[in-house]
């Protein structure tokens, strides 16, 4: 993590930060509008700040906001956040061999700090775990440099959005910049037939189920995509990593 001198001073930390810096603009815009949306949805400043710091997951925050406004049951909000963030389970499983040499508390911090963009840039830079101590230190430092930029960009602008919620209208649509950055990353990850199928199935299902209340179309889209792609992988022998650079 970035607060450890050995990690912060490693050249790979600066490399990871430089790689993430161009994406910080989109992350910042999305974080700003998420902060504004939380307060304008009726949350108190304390609740909005707590959600930003503790949840630290823009997609689930944005999915939960309309449910909170609609007075949805707690289990629906939790289930939606769980489904939206299922991808982090996959991220954690993939990163496990990279970080198992570290103490548990460091693995927990890495898990909390790693977001979509920092995960993608890291795995593209290091497709395989290192086999020696020097390589493992380099990989952890690169990961920390990337998520340091992501965390600072998101948190600082989210808190500014909370503070200026009454002066920044949602109609500005600045959050669309963050959506565009995620779409770009999503397209870059569509490197196999199974991944393209997952994107298509989830998107089509969510659109067809749009009339469901409480944004449950998102949950349905994710669930259908996971189940069908799992079946495709087992029955049709499709490789989720087909086309990746090794």
C-alpha positions as CSV (number, residue, x, y, z in Angstrom):
1,X,0.0,0.0,0.0
2,X,0.9,3.6,-0.7
3,X,1.5,4.4,3.0
4,X,4.3,1.9,3.3
5,X,7.7,3.5,2.5
6,X,9.0,0.4,0.7
7,X,6.0,0.4,-1.6
8,X,5.7,4.2,-2.0
9,X,9.4,4.6,-2.9
10,X,9.5,1.7,-5.4
11,X,9.9,2.9,-9.1
12,X,6.9,0.7,-10.0
13,X,4.7,2.8,-7.7
14,X,5.3,5.9,-9.8
15,X,4.9,3.9,-13.0
16,X,1.5,2.7,-11.9
17,X,0.5,6.2,-10.9
18,X,1.5,7.6,-14.3
19,X,-0.4,4.9,-16.1
20,X,-3.6,5.7,-14.1
21,X,-3.3,9.5,-14.3
22,X,-4.9,9.9,-17.7
23,X,-8.0,8.1,-16.5
24,X,-8.3,10.2,-13.4
25,X,-10.4,12.9,-15.2
26,X,-13.2,10.5,-16.0
27,X,-13.1,9.1,-12.5
28,X,-13.1,12.5,-10.9
29,X,-16.2,13.6,-12.9
30,X,-18.1,10.5,-12.0
31,X,-17.1,10.8,-8.4
32,X,-18.2,14.5,-8.3
33,X,-21.7,13.7,-9.6
34,X,-22.0,10.7,-7.3
35,X,-21.3,13.0,-4.3
36,X,-23.9,15.4,-5.6
37,X,-26.5,12.7,-6.3
38,X,-26.1,11.2,-2.8
39,X,-27.0,14.5,-1.1
40,X,-29.7,15.5,-3.6
41,X,-31.4,12.1,-3.1
42,X,-32.1,13.1,0.5
43,X,-29.1,11.7,2.3
44,X,-27.5,13.8,5.0
45,X,-24.0,15.0,4.6
46,X,-22.8,12.5,7.3
47,X,-24.5,9.6,5.5
48,X,-23.1,10.7,2.1
49,X,-19.6,11.0,3.5
50,X,-19.9,7.6,5.3
51,X,-21.2,5.9,2.1
52,X,-18.3,7.4,0.0
53,X,-15.6,6.3,2.5
54,X,-17.0,2.9,3.5
55,X,-18.6,1.6,0.3
56,X,-16.1,3.1,-2.2
57,X,-17.9,1.5,-5.2
58,X,-19.4,4.0,-7.6
59,X,-21.6,1.6,-9.5
60,X,-23.3,0.2,-6.4
61,X,-23.6,3.6,-4.9
62,X,-25.4,4.9,-7.9
63,X,-27.6,1.7,-8.0
64,X,-28.5,2.1,-4.3
65,X,-29.4,5.8,-4.5
66,X,-32.7,5.5,-6.5
67,X,-33.6,2.5,-4.3
68,X,-33.1,4.6,-1.2
69,X,-35.2,7.4,-2.7
70,X,-38.0,4.9,-3.5
71,X,-38.0,3.5,0.0
72,X,-37.0,0.0,-1.1
73,X,-36.6,-2.7,1.5
74,X,-33.1,-3.1,2.9
75,X,-32.7,-6.5,1.5
76,X,-33.3,-5.2,-2.0
77,X,-30.7,-2.5,-1.6
78,X,-28.2,-5.0,-0.2
79,X,-28.9,-7.6,-2.9
80,X,-28.5,-5.0,-5.6
81,X,-25.2,-3.8,-4.3
82,X,-24.0,-7.4,-3.9
83,X,-24.9,-8.3,-7.5
84,X,-23.5,-5.1,-9.0
85,X,-20.2,-5.7,-7.1
86,X,-19.9,-9.4,-7.8
87,X,-17.1,-8.5,-10.3
88,X,-14.8,-7.7,-7.3
89,X,-15.0,-11.4,-6.2
90,X,-13.5,-12.3,-9.6
91,X,-10.9,-9.6,-9.2
92,X,-9.9,-10.9,-5.8
93,X,-9.6,-14.5,-7.0
94,X,-7.4,-13.4,-9.9
95,X,-5.2,-11.2,-7.7
96,X,-4.9,-13.9,-5.0
97,X,-1.7,-15.5,-6.3
98,X,-0.1,-12.0,-6.7
99,X,-0.7,-11.1,-3.1
100,X,-0.7,-14.3,-1.0
101,X,2.8,-13.6,0.2
102,X,1.7,-10.5,2.0
103,X,0.1,-10.4,5.5
104,X,-3.6,-10.6,5.7
105,X,-4.1,-6.9,6.7
106,X,-2.2,-5.9,3.5
107,X,-4.4,-8.2,1.4
108,X,-7.5,-6.6,2.9
109,X,-6.2,-3.1,2.2
110,X,-5.3,-4.1,-1.4
111,X,-8.8,-5.6,-1.8
112,X,-10.5,-2.4,-0.5
113,X,-8.4,-0.1,-2.6
114,X,-8.4,-1.9,-5.9
115,X,-11.1,-0.7,-8.3
116,X,-12.0,-1.6,-11.9
117,X,-9.5,0.6,-13.7
118,X,-6.6,-0.1,-11.4
119,X,-7.3,-3.8,-11.7
120,X,-7.4,-3.7,-15.5
121,X,-4.2,-1.6,-15.9
122,X,-2.4,-3.9,-13.4
123,X,-3.4,-7.2,-15.1
124,X,-2.5,-5.9,-18.5
125,X,0.9,-4.9,-17.2
126,X,1.5,-8.1,-15.3
127,X,-0.5,-11.0,-16.9
128,X,1.3,-13.6,-14.6
129,X,2.3,-13.5,-10.9
130,X,6.0,-12.9,-10.2
131,X,8.1,-15.9,-9.2
132,X,10.6,-14.1,-7.0
133,X,10.5,-11.6,-4.1
134,X,11.8,-8.7,-6.2
135,X,9.1,-9.2,-8.8
136,X,6.4,-9.6,-6.2
137,X,7.4,-6.3,-4.6
138,X,7.4,-4.6,-8.0
139,X,3.9,-5.9,-8.8
140,X,2.4,-4.8,-5.5
141,X,4.0,-1.3,-5.9
142,X,2.6,-0.9,-9.4
143,X,-0.9,-2.0,-8.2
144,X,-0.7,0.5,-5.2
145,X,0.4,3.3,-7.5
146,X,-2.6,2.8,-9.7
147,X,-5.2,2.5,-7.0
148,X,-3.7,5.5,-5.1
149,X,-4.5,7.7,-8.1
150,X,-8.0,6.1,-8.4
151,X,-8.8,6.5,-4.7
152,X,-7.6,10.1,-4.5
153,X,-9.5,11.1,-7.6
154,X,-12.7,9.4,-6.6
155,X,-12.7,10.4,-2.9
156,X,-11.6,14.0,-3.3
157,X,-14.2,14.8,-6.0
158,X,-16.9,12.7,-4.2
159,X,-16.4,14.8,-1.0
160,X,-16.4,18.0,-3.1
161,X,-19.6,16.9,-4.7
162,X,-21.1,16.3,-1.2
163,X,-20.0,19.8,-0.1
164,X,-21.2,21.6,-3.2
165,X,-24.3,19.5,-3.8
166,X,-26.7,22.5,-3.7
167,X,-24.6,24.4,-6.3
168,X,-23.9,21.6,-8.9
169,X,-27.1,20.4,-10.7
170,X,-27.3,16.8,-11.8
171,X,-28.4,18.1,-15.2
172,X,-24.8,19.0,-16.0
173,X,-24.3,15.3,-16.7
174,X,-20.7,15.3,-15.7
175,X,-21.0,11.7,-14.5
176,X,-21.3,10.7,-18.2
177,X,-17.5,11.2,-18.5
178,X,-17.0,8.5,-15.9
179,X,-19.4,6.2,-17.8
180,X,-17.5,6.8,-21.0
181,X,-14.2,5.8,-19.3
182,X,-15.8,2.6,-18.0
183,X,-17.2,1.8,-21.5
184,X,-13.7,2.2,-23.0
185,X,-12.2,-0.2,-20.4
186,X,-15.1,-2.6,-20.9
187,X,-14.5,-2.7,-24.7
188,X,-10.8,-3.2,-24.2
189,X,-11.6,-6.3,-22.0
190,X,-13.9,-7.9,-24.6
191,X,-11.0,-10.1,-25.8
192,X,-12.8,-13.4,-26.0
193,X,-16.1,-14.8,-27.3
194,X,-17.3,-15.6,-23.8
195,X,-16.6,-12.1,-22.5
196,X,-18.4,-10.5,-25.5
197,X,-21.3,-12.9,-24.9
198,X,-21.4,-11.8,-21.2
199,X,-21.6,-8.1,-22.2
200,X,-24.3,-8.7,-24.8
201,X,-26.4,-10.9,-22.6
202,X,-26.2,-8.6,-19.6
203,X,-27.0,-5.5,-21.6
204,X,-29.9,-7.1,-23.6
205,X,-31.4,-8.6,-20.5
206,X,-31.2,-5.4,-18.5
207,X,-32.9,-3.5,-21.4
208,X,-35.7,-6.1,-21.7
209,X,-36.3,-6.1,-18.0
210,X,-36.2,-2.3,-17.7
211,X,-39.8,-2.1,-16.6
212,X,-39.0,-3.9,-13.4
213,X,-39.3,-1.8,-10.3
214,X,-36.5,-0.6,-8.0
215,X,-33.8,-1.0,-10.8
216,X,-34.1,-4.8,-10.5
217,X,-33.3,-5.0,-14.2
218,X,-29.7,-4.6,-13.3
219,X,-29.8,-7.5,-10.9
220,X,-31.6,-9.7,-13.5
221,X,-29.1,-8.8,-16.2
222,X,-26.1,-9.7,-14.1
223,X,-27.7,-12.9,-12.9
224,X,-28.7,-14.1,-16.4
225,X,-25.3,-13.3,-17.9
226,X,-23.4,-15.2,-15.1
227,X,-25.6,-18.3,-15.4
228,X,-25.6,-18.5,-19.2
229,X,-21.9,-17.8,-19.5
230,X,-21.1,-20.4,-16.8
231,X,-23.2,-22.9,-18.9
232,X,-21.4,-21.8,-22.1
233,X,-18.0,-22.3,-20.5
234,X,-18.9,-25.8,-19.2
235,X,-21.0,-27.2,-22.0
236,X,-19.5,-25.5,-25.1
237,X,-15.9,-25.4,-23.9
238,X,-15.5,-21.7,-24.4
239,X,-12.4,-20.2,-22.8
240,X,-12.9,-16.9,-21.0
241,X,-9.2,-16.0,-21.5
242,X,-9.2,-16.8,-25.2
243,X,-7.5,-13.9,-27.1
244,X,-5.6,-12.5,-24.1
245,X,-2.0,-11.6,-24.5
246,X,0.2,-13.8,-22.4
